[in-house]
């Protein structure tokens, strides 16, 4: 009987300690958790004109291990793989965390959570991502034909226009080394959402200028363009995007997606 009494006292003591710790969660507040989340996500971005990470909490819900929402809002973002984004908005709801670890300043998710995301790419973003050095490296690997002759060519400018009809026009200027003359290649590309939601496919590619060049040169532009729409290039650690809609307007490409989170980024 005494043994059970001692165990009961110990159990009550442990429960009392847990309740006391949980009550202190009221004092953590949004400010502390916001700072933890902000530092974690900022570590995933090279540079930003503006970046806000806001966690909304409620003391009652937090004591149960629930964060009401996590909002990431930024523009002019330069991601780790050098891809620039005009804008990124991610909202995640009802995030399950370990309340005691949160108390210690360690926000750990106990299960995945979902929400919504919007990623916007501008024409300038796409132009920057179409890396001229990478394009020229591809040209150096093979012989390029122009008409009936073999030439050496070098990209020196790439421009992009996002068209209102849902297509992207990529125009590249080249210098023909053999003759010291200049030529242009223009591709009109139709991107579409992959059925799996894991990226954007280049559904249709039409060459409207520079058809005289061999497919090697055309394919170099297409391959470099395809990399831009690879979601892995602008994902953050712990965040997934399942794209469900793509729109284009006013020189901008908008990706709407279901966002998922499994953990805060590792700093």
Secondary structure, DSSP 8 states (H G I E B T S, - for coil): -HHHHHHHHHHHHHHHHHHHHHHHHHHHHHHHHHHHHHHHHHTTEEEEEEEEEEEE--HHHHHTTEEEEEEEEEEEEEETTS-EEEEEEEEEEEEEB-HHHHHTT---BSS-EEEEEEEEEEHHHHHHHS-HHHHHHHHHHS-EEETTEEE-EEEEEEEEEE-TTS-EEEEEEEEETTTTEEEEEEEEEEEEE-TTSS-EEEEEEEEEE-TTB-HHHHHHHHHHHHHHT-GGGG--TTEEEEEEEEEEETTEEEEEEEEEESS----
